[in-house]
Amino acid sequence: MHAAIEFFGDFFYLLLDTLRAIGPALSSGRGRHLAWRNLWIQMNRIGVESIPIVALVMFCIGAILAMQIAPELAQFGIVPPTADVVALATFREMGPLVSAVVMTGFGGAAIAAEIGTMVVGEEIEAMEALAIDPIRFLVVPRVLAGLLMMVCLTVVGDLAAMFGGLVASALLLHLGSMQYTHHALAILKVGDFVTGLIKAGVFGVLITAIACFMGLKVRGGAEGVGLNTSKTVVFTIVALILVDLIFTSVFFYLGV
Amino acid sequence: MPEPLIQLRGINKHFGDRMIYRDLQLDIFPGETLVIMGGSGSGKSTLLRVLMGHIKIDSGQVLIRGRSLDDMDRRELDSWRKSVGVLFQTGALFNSMTLRENLALPVREHTDLDDQTIDLMVQIYLQLVGLREHIDKLPAELSGGMKKRGGLARALMMQPRILFYDEPTAGLDPISTAQIDELIMNLKDKMGTTSVVVTHDMQSAFKLADRLALLFDGKFAAVGSVEYFRTTADPLVRQFIDGRLDGPFVNPSDQCSYKAELLGRKIQEVPHGKKTT
């Protein structure tokens, strides 16, 4: 119990320190261009390289959703609302969540392993000895990149899923693409899009912050790196689902 | 006698149940090269981490020019760290960066110098350690000795007045060892740096030191000049320097109750490592 409180306490402090360090990292003269360069590198590594996988996975999920739902709706003689269900499920839930899971496997694990290896190789200590704050130099660019790229990935994922649903509907359900698009656009409200993106941003912070935290907590050489990398994936997926539940409950309560 | 630059006053430190220091006392004077020796696991490298403020002590005081490390705020601690260059055991170069980027990093972070000037500095310091032709290599492409020399060049980039060396010659061949020793001596002669060298390489220790200190059982068992260490009859110092197996010196790693575990009895330790059951 004591260890769990300490663990969450440490994570909370890391988030707090990261929040405090964001401003100075991006605005102060000291090392400013390094922070921006680091942010750019991380956005590329965490986000851009995940785009093809997110697009592929979400395309498949869109198609799967359409094929799962259409037979049920066909029983009532209404196939076109398939697009409504695919759109709502994707924009409110599947888009942010599945993109986040892909980013966890792709970026989260890589961040934890990279920072963990730096801990083992005395690089973090060397950084502190050079009076360079590892939170400002390592954590801030990764967390900001996570936030920004998760939002971008979710938009890509949402569109890919809608396209997957459209292809499945056109090929297998004989639902016209115009009809599909019309239905999807009619049912979607700005709120559906925005709530999905808010969730995505929080997921991005969560994925990268947990990965950095677990990386910095590595002890005991290569074995420690491996252990904390796999723990990162497990902890992050559990955290994503719990936070998703909280968000959905709040949005449900607020009627958004 | 000049005022000490660094004073250790009654330092106590435990890692869990394991005692690292008990009432540790030491003064480090400006301009001197102090070599700290001791067995594996005796807390030599930890002491450098304590001096850098990376590890908190249980009790006691680390005074830097009379100011306690504990009383320093983040800005003061950063300023202290910037004034110290540290050479880590492995060199601790950042693996994702080339040598050029590694050396440029601290200067870019802490000064407003333009890139051209920084690059010039990088080349000068790499020339000093004999690595200029490897400037665009990643650490993975360098040998152990080259990594250490690269780490030393990076430590020098902020032109520190104080240098900490953590096992600078461990694992190196005799030629590389001589190169590193030569560098350390040159730095002292040309820049007048204060150096703290942690090592158990006796040849290097005698070559580099103005004073030596032997860490044993959480305390400095002996602190003195090279001459003192060469001539003393203290059995503990003699055993360590001569590398004999029999004597009072016991490595902390050997003190675990191996016999007790085998025999199911507790073996009590007495000072200077003599064991009684």
Interface residues (C-beta under 8 A of the other chain):
Chain A: G29 R30 G31 L34 E114 T117 M118 G121 E122 E123 E125 A126 M127 E128 A129 L130 A131 I132 F137
Chain B: R49 M52 H54 D78 S79 R81 K82 V84 V86 F88 Q89 T90 A92 L93 F94 N95 S96 L105 P106 R108 E109 H110 D112 G151 R154 M158
